[in-house]
Amino acid sequence: MTVLPAMEPSTVERSALRRHFLMCRPEHFAVTYAINPWMDPAAGADAGRAVAQWEALRDAYLALGHEVSLIDPIEGLPDMVFAANGALVVGGRVYGAKFTHPERHAEGPAYAAWMRENGFSEVLEPQHTNEGEGDFLTLDHVILAGTGFRTHLAAHQEAQEFLGRPVVTLRLVDPRFYHLDTALFPLGGGNVAYYPGAFSPGSRAVLERLFPEAILAAEEDAAVLGLNAVCDGRNVVVNAEATGLIAALRSHGYEPVPVDLSELRKAGGGPKCCTLELRA
Ligand code: ARG
């Protein structure tokens, strides 16, 4: 194998594409149950603080020129703020979510209803358990799909058939990174950033083959949910604590937009979890 010289800091001009996001204000946010290792009901969480941090996230998207639509929060669904889990929308087609845990079951139909009421006519109620964009990340030519903790393998096939896009399965192995979007994010232009330790050996090999130029994150950045980021092709909205990743992004020509979502992290969520992309 030939060893290639280390890459120089990028002088590439990255360009942003305007996105349309769906978000849910965390008015009823709380940590009252534990369905991932980040959640501690005894420690609780502060909904007021969560709302303030969430508003700063929404404002960051608006300042970048993106469009943000809102779904009404429902009392008794404290995790509904994590809109990414509500569906997967590609080419105007909506592959609905079917949540793993009973605590979140009602969110699937709530998001599907919003889609129908807002002009999406092709909405599939899935047969198989899947948590929307938490486990499905869309690139130009392929959709990456996580399994191991939440989304079932059969849902990967169901999504591929419904959306007509190739779906590549990736196996998650670390319970801290229970959704694919906690361990990997698309950078635009067909590249990704990820934390290798979250994946099985075979899935790591798949990622190396598909993305030889990927930005690899260290565990300390993954451990503050730094990979739960949103990139528009140029700007990367990312947890501020992920300082190593932020430096790496900058050296690759991306523009980091740091945000503080520490209150929402008490439920195991970050910027991407709060953000569902509506792809026309
Ligand atoms: N408490 C939520 C759960 O465990 C957090 C979901 C985070 N969402 C995400 N897209 N990773 O289901």
Residues whose N, C-alpha, C, O or C-beta is under 5 A from the ligand:
A	BS01	LIG	I35 N36 D79 F82 A84 N85 G134 H179 D181 A267 G268 G269 C273
